[in-house]
């Protein structure tokens, strides 16, 4: 898989992957994280979130974590985590964004001279 072909990520996708980068989470925690991590720019509705989760599961960027613990309405909460492929995509997007920042800073510094 050519990672670069998958970039750039949609902002919502980036923040969902960012939310899952450190620890598995269930949908509601991802929903709250995306809003908090984006300083309120990304506010996903539940339908949008679960559509994105379905797409990320299908692409193999995240996977469901089996959890025998906490129950929601009598059934286990579904938690998700990044796969290796998802982590590679996420890290490639961070590198892409960092390179854009470097170019912008150089351009801005040159304009200030």
MARGUDREN-716738 format. One line per 3 residues: number of its first residue (from 1); for each residue x, y, z of N, C-alpha, C, O. Coordinates in Angstrom, 2 decimals, decimal comma. Layout:
REM MARGUDREN-716738
NUM = X/Y/Z/X/Y/Z/X/Y/Z/X/Y/Z ~ ... $
This chain:
REM MARGUDREN-716738
1 = 0,84/-1,18/0,00/0,00/0,00/0,00/0,89/1,25/0,00/1,81/1,37/0,80 ~ 0,59/2,16/-0,91/1,28/3,43/-0,94/0,56/4,41/-0,01/-0,54/4,88/-0,31 ~ 1,19/4,70/1,11/0,59/5,55/2,13/0,28/6,93/1,57/-0,77/7,50/1,88 $
4 = 1,18/7,47/0,75/1,00/8,83/0,23/-0,27/8,98/-0,59/-0,84/10,07/-0,66 ~ -0,73/7,90/-1,21/-1,96/7,96/-2,00/-3,20/8,17/-1,13/-4,24/8,59/-1,62 ~ -3,08/7,88/0,15/-4,22/8,00/1,07/-4,32/9,40/1,69/-5,27/9,71/2,40 $
7 = -3,33/10,24/1,41/-3,26/11,57/2,00/-3,70/12,63/1,00/-3,62/12,39/-0,20 ~ -4,16/13,76/1,45/-4,36/14,19/2,83/-5,62/13,55/3,42/-6,55/13,17/2,70 ~ -5,63/13,46/4,73/-6,81/12,95/5,43/-7,83/14,06/5,61/-7,48/15,24/5,69 $
10 = -9,07/13,67/5,67/-10,11/14,63/6,06/-9,83/15,00/7,51/-9,29/14,20/8,28 ~ -10,20/16,22/7,87/-9,93/16,68/9,23/-10,59/15,78/10,27/-9,98/15,45/11,29 ~ -11,82/15,38/10,03/-12,51/14,50/10,99/-11,78/13,17/11,13/-11,63/12,66/12,24 $
13 = -11,34/12,61/10,02/-10,60/11,34/10,05/-9,32/11,50/10,85/-8,98/10,64/11,67 ~ -8,59/12,59/10,61/-7,35/12,84/11,35/-7,62/12,86/12,85/-6,88/12,23/13,61 ~ -8,65/13,57/13,27/-8,91/13,67/14,71/-9,44/12,38/15,31/-9,22/12,12/16,49 $
16 = -10,14/11,56/14,54/-10,54/10,25/15,02/-9,30/9,38/15,25/-9,17/8,73/16,28 ~ -8,40/9,38/14,28/-7,16/8,60/14,43/-6,32/9,14/15,58/-5,73/8,37/16,33 ~ -6,27/10,47/15,73/-5,54/11,07/16,85/-6,13/10,62/18,18/-5,40/10,31/19,12 $
19 = -7,43/10,57/18,26/-8,11/10,13/19,48/-7,71/8,70/19,85/-7,60/8,36/21,03 ~ -7,51/7,87/18,84/-7,19/6,45/19,07/-5,69/6,17/19,13/-5,29/5,02/19,33 ~ -4,87/7,19/18,97/-3,42/6,99/18,88/-2,79/6,49/20,17/-1,75/5,84/20,13 $
22 = -3,39/6,79/21,31/-2,76/6,41/22,57/-3,45/5,26/23,29/-2,79/4,47/23,97 ~ -4,75/5,15/23,13/-5,48/4,11/23,87/-6,78/3,78/23,16/-7,38/4,66/22,53 ~ -7,24/2,54/23,25/-8,54/2,19/22,65/-9,65/3,00/23,31/-9,59/3,32/24,50 $
25 = -10,67/3,33/22,52/-11,80/4,12/23,03/-13,09/3,62/22,41/-13,09/3,04/21,33 ~ -14,18/3,87/23,11/-15,50/3,60/22,56/-16,01/4,86/21,85/-15,42/5,93/21,98 ~ -17,08/4,71/21,12/-17,58/5,79/20,27/-17,79/7,12/20,97/-17,36/8,16/20,47 $
28 = -18,44/7,10/22,14/-18,72/8,36/22,83/-17,43/9,06/23,23/-17,34/10,29/23,14 ~ -16,42/8,31/23,67/-15,14/8,91/24,04/-14,45/9,52/22,80/-13,83/10,58/22,89 ~ -14,56/8,84/21,66/-14,00/9,38/20,42/-14,71/10,67/20,05/-14,08/11,66/19,67 $
31 = -16,02/10,66/20,18/-16,83/11,85/19,88/-16,38/13,04/20,71/-16,17/14,13/20,18 ~ -16,23/12,84/22,01/-15,78/13,92/22,90/-14,35/14,34/22,57/-14,05/15,54/22,54 ~ -13,47/13,37/22,33/-12,07/13,66/22,03/-11,91/14,51/20,77/-11,15/15,48/20,76 $
34 = -12,63/14,15/19,72/-12,47/14,87/18,46/-12,82/16,34/18,64/-12,16/17,22/18,08 ~ -13,86/16,62/19,40/-14,24/18,01/19,66/-13,17/18,71/20,49/-12,77/19,83/20,17 ~ -12,72/18,06/21,54/-11,72/18,66/22,43/-10,37/18,84/21,72/-9,77/19,91/21,79 $
37 = -9,90/17,80/21,03/-8,60/17,87/20,37/-8,56/18,90/19,24/-7,51/19,46/18,95 ~ -9,71/19,14/18,62/-9,78/20,09/17,51/-10,16/21,49/17,97/-10,44/22,37/17,15 ~ -10,17/21,71/19,28/-10,60/23,00/19,84/-11,98/23,40/19,34/-12,25/24,57/19,09 $
40 = -12,85/22,40/19,20/-14,23/22,66/18,83/-14,49/22,77/17,33/-15,64/22,95/16,92 ~ -13,46/22,68/16,50/-13,65/22,78/15,04/-14,37/21,56/14,47/-15,16/21,68/13,54 ~ -14,09/20,41/15,04/-14,72/19,17/14,56/-15,74/18,72/15,59/-15,39/18,31/16,70 $
43 = -17,01/18,80/15,20/-18,10/18,35/16,06/-18,89/17,32/15,26/-19,71/17,66/14,41 ~ -18,64/16,08/15,57/-19,28/14,99/14,83/-20,60/14,60/15,47/-20,70/14,53/16,70 ~ -21,59/14,36/14,66/-22,81/13,75/15,14/-22,59/12,25/15,24/-21,64/11,72/14,67 $
46 = -23,45/11,57/15,97/-23,24/10,13/16,16/-23,31/9,37/14,83/-22,53/8,44/14,61 ~ -24,22/9,77/13,95/-24,32/9,10/12,66/-23,06/9,27/11,83/-22,59/8,33/11,19 ~ -22,52/10,48/11,83/-21,28/10,76/11,10/-20,13/9,98/11,69/-19,33/9,40/10,96 $
49 = -20,04/9,96/13,03/-18,96/9,23/13,69/-19,02/7,75/13,35/-18,01/7,16/12,95 ~ -20,19/7,14/13,49/-20,26/5,70/13,26/-20,12/5,36/11,78/-19,67/4,26/11,45 ~ -20,48/6,28/10,88/-20,18/6,09/9,46/-18,69/6,09/9,22/-18,17/5,28/8,46 $
52 = -17,99/7,03/9,87/-16,52/7,11/9,74/-15,87/5,87/10,35/-14,93/5,32/9,78 ~ -16,36/5,43/11,50/-15,81/4,23/12,13/-15,99/3,03/11,20/-15,07/2,22/11,04 ~ -17,17/2,90/10,59/-17,41/1,79/9,66/-16,41/1,85/8,50/-15,85/0,83/8,12 $
55 = -16,20/3,04/7,95/-15,27/3,20/6,83/-13,84/2,87/7,26/-13,11/2,21/6,52 ~ -13,44/3,32/8,46/-12,09/3,04/8,96/-11,89/1,56/9,25/-10,80/1,04/9,07 ~ -12,94/0,88/9,70/-12,87/-0,57/9,90/-12,70/-1,28/8,55/-11,90/-2,20/8,42 $
58 = -13,46/-0,82/7,55/-13,39/-1,44/6,22/-12,03/-1,23/5,55/-11,55/-2,11/4,83 ~ -11,42/-0,07/5,79/-10,10/0,19/5,19/-8,98/-0,48/5,97/-7,85/-0,57/5,48 ~ -9,29/-0,96/7,17/-8,28/-1,64/7,97/-7,40/-0,69/8,77/-6,33/-1,07/9,24 $
61 = -7,84/0,55/8,93/-7,05/1,53/9,69/-7,32/1,45/11,19/-6,48/1,85/12,00 ~ -8,49/0,93/11,55/-8,80/0,68/12,96/-9,37/-0,73/13,05/-9,76/-1,33/12,05 ~ -9,41/-1,24/14,28/-10,05/-2,54/14,52/-10,80/-2,47/15,82/-10,51/-1,63/16,68 $
64 = -11,75/-3,33/15,96/-12,52/-3,41/17,19/-11,73/-4,20/18,22/-11,10/-5,21/17,90 ~ -11,76/-3,72/19,45/-11,09/-4,40/20,55/-12,16/-5,14/21,33/-13,14/-4,54/21,78 ~ -11,98/-6,44/21,50/-12,93/-7,21/22,30/-12,75/-6,85/23,75/-11,64/-6,87/24,28 $
67 = -13,87/-6,51/24,40/-13,83/-6,08/25,80/-14,93/-6,78/26,56/-16,11/-6,65/26,23 ~ -14,54/-7,53/27,57/-15,53/-8,21/28,40/-15,95/-7,35/29,59/-16,70/-7,81/30,45 ~ -15,47/-6,13/29,63/-15,69/-5,25/30,79/-17,01/-4,51/30,75/-18,08/-5,12/30,80 $
70 = -16,93/-3,20/30,66/-18,06/-2,31/30,81/-19,18/-2,63/29,82/-18,94/-2,90/28,65 ~ -20,40/-2,61/30,32/-21,57/-2,92/29,49/-22,38/-1,65/29,24/-22,45/-0,76/30,08 ~ -22,98/-1,61/28,07/-23,87/-0,51/27,70/-25,16/-1,15/27,24/-25,18/-1,85/26,23 $
73 = -26,25/-0,91/27,96/-27,56/-1,50/27,64/-27,49/-3,02/27,58/-28,14/-3,64/26,74 ~ -26,70/-3,63/28,45/-26,60/-5,08/28,52/-25,61/-5,71/27,57/-25,38/-6,92/27,64 ~ -25,03/-4,93/26,66/-24,03/-5,50/25,74/-22,70/-4,78/25,93/-22,66/-3,63/26,36 $
76 = -21,60/-5,46/25,60/-20,29/-4,83/25,81/-20,13/-3,57/24,95/-20,59/-3,52/23,81 ~ -19,47/-2,56/25,53/-19,16/-1,37/24,75/-18,16/-1,75/23,67/-17,24/-2,54/23,91 ~ -18,35/-1,20/22,50/-17,43/-1,46/21,39/-16,29/-0,45/21,48/-16,52/0,76/21,41 $
79 = -15,09/-0,95/21,62/-13,91/-0,09/21,64/-13,11/-0,32/20,38/-13,12/-1,41/19,80 ~ -12,40/0,72/19,97/-11,64/0,68/18,74/-10,21/1,13/19,01/-9,95/1,91/19,93 ~ -9,28/0,63/18,19/-7,89/1,02/18,29/-7,29/1,08/16,89/-7,85/0,52/15,94 $
82 = -6,16/1,76/16,76/-5,48/1,82/15,47/-4,84/0,48/15,14/-4,36/-0,23/16,02 ~ -4,83/0,15/13,87/-4,05/-0,98/13,38/-2,67/-0,45/12,99/-2,44/0,76/13,02 ~ -1,77/-1,35/12,64/-0,44/-0,90/12,16/-0,60/-0,03/10,92/0,06/1,01/10,79 $
85 = -1,46/-0,45/10,02/-1,71/0,33/8,81/-2,27/1,71/9,16/-1,84/2,71/8,59 ~ -3,21/1,76/10,08/-3,79/3,03/10,52/-2,75/3,93/11,15/-2,75/5,14/10,93 ~ -1,85/3,35/11,94/-0,79/4,13/12,58/0,17/4,69/11,53/0,62/5,83/11,64 $
88 = 0,49/3,89/10,51/1,37/4,38/9,43/0,73/5,55/8,69/1,39/6,54/8,39 ~ -0,56/5,44/8,39/-1,28/6,52/7,71/-1,29/7,77/8,59/-1,01/8,87/8,12 ~ -1,60/7,59/9,87/-1,66/8,71/10,81/-0,30/9,41/10,92/-0,23/10,63/10,87 $
91 = 0,76/8,64/11,06/2,11/9,22/11,17/2,54/9,89/9,87/3,24/10,91/9,90 ~ 2,14/9,34/8,74/2,45/9,97/7,45/1,73/11,31/7,32/2,28/12,26/6,78 ~ 0,51/11,38/7,81/-0,24/12,64/7,76/0,41/13,68/8,67/0,48/14,86/8,31 $
94 = 0,87/13,27/9,83/1,58/14,20/10,72/2,83/14,73/10,03/3,10/15,93/10,08 ~ 3,59/13,84/9,39/4,80/14,27/8,68/4,45/15,23/7,55/5,16/16,21/7,32 ~ 3,36/14,96/6,84/2,92/15,85/5,75/2,57/17,23/6,29/2,97/18,25/5,72 $
97 = 1,84/17,26/7,39/1,46/18,55/7,99/2,68/19,30/8,51/2,77/20,52/8,36 ~ 3,61/18,58/9,11/4,84/19,22/9,60/5,63/19,84/8,46/6,18/20,93/8,61 ~ 5,69/19,15/7,31/6,42/19,70/6,17/5,75/20,96/5,64/6,43/21,88/5,19 $
100 = 4,45/21,01/5,67/3,72/22,21/5,26/4,04/23,37/6,20/4,23/24,50/5,75 ~ 4,12/23,09/7,49/4,44/24,13/8,48/5,85/24,66/8,24/6,07/25,87/8,31 ~ 6,79/23,78/7,97/8,17/24,21/7,71/8,22/25,15/6,51/8,85/26,21/6,57 $
103 = 7,54/24,78/5,44/7,52/25,62/4,24/6,89/26,98/4,56/7,40/28,02/4,14 ~ 5,79/26,96/5,28/5,11/28,21/5,63/5,99/29,09/6,50/6,05/30,31/6,29 ~ 6,69/28,49/7,47/7,57/29,28/8,34/8,73/29,88/7,56/9,10/31,03/7,79 $
106 = 9,30/29,11/6,63/10,39/29,64/5,80/9,89/30,79/4,93/10,55/31,81/4,79 ~ 8,73/30,61/4,36/8,15/31,63/3,50/7,85/32,89/4,30/8,12/34,01/3,85 ~ 7,29/32,70/5,48/6,96/33,84/6,34/8,23/34,56/6,78/8,28/35,79/6,80 $
109 = 9,26/33,81/7,13/10,53/34,41/7,57/11,17/35,20/6,43/11,74/36,27/6,64 ~ 11,07/34,66/5,20/11,61/35,37/4,04/10,85/36,63/3,74/11,43/37,61/3,28 ~ 9,56/36,63/3,99/8,72/37,80/3,74/8,97/38,90/4,77/8,72/40,07/4,50 $
112 = 9,47/38,51/5,94/9,71/39,48/7,01/11,07/40,16/6,90/11,33/41,13/7,62 ~ 11,94/39,68/6,03/13,28/40,22/5,91/13,29/41,59/5,31/14,36/42,19/5,14 $
